[in-house]
Amino acid sequence: MKKLFKIFFVLGCTCLLASTSTFAAEYLSITTDNGNVRTGPGTNYPASMELFQGYPLKVDTKEGEWYKVTDFENDSGWVHQSIVKKADTVIVNAEKSINMRSGPSTKDAVVADVERGVVLTRISEQGQWTQVRHSSGTTGWIYSPLLWP
């Protein structure tokens, strides 16, 4: 009986781990300026938003060549697979502007003031900090909870 319990326990844990990785969130970035987000999965649906290159999106579902996506403000719509790629960008998700620092600590110098909604390219991560690059070329570190995703 104990042996049977151990087998079911191990099997249950394995299934739980497999399902956790299967349902991990997927993020994409827009690859073009003026990328249309549509109200449905097709060009026959009207555009509800236009997004700029690098804008990150969370994938909710996929239907054929179309992804249903949500942004950092919880707006949603559909984008075609030809205008997205695996996400390498983040967006500032703070109520007001935040500090970009020269290193991964509040003790490091401030190199830039970054406004809510600014898109940055993710370079690396260290603990609770993310190293990023602005389109202007400025690089620095931002406290990760202030970024999405």
Beta strands, then each sheet from edge to edge (+ up, - down):
strand 1: 27-30
strand 2: 35-38
strand 3: 47-51
strand 4: 56-63
strand 5: 66-70
strand 6: 76-80
strand 7: 84-86
strand 8: 89-92
strand 9: 98-101
strand 10: 110-114
strand 11: 119-126
strand 12: 129-133
strand 13: 139-143
strand 14: 147-148
sheet 1: 6+ 5- 4+ 1- 7+
sheet 2: 2+ 3-
sheet 3: 13+ 12- 11+ 8- 14+
sheet 4: 9+ 10-
end
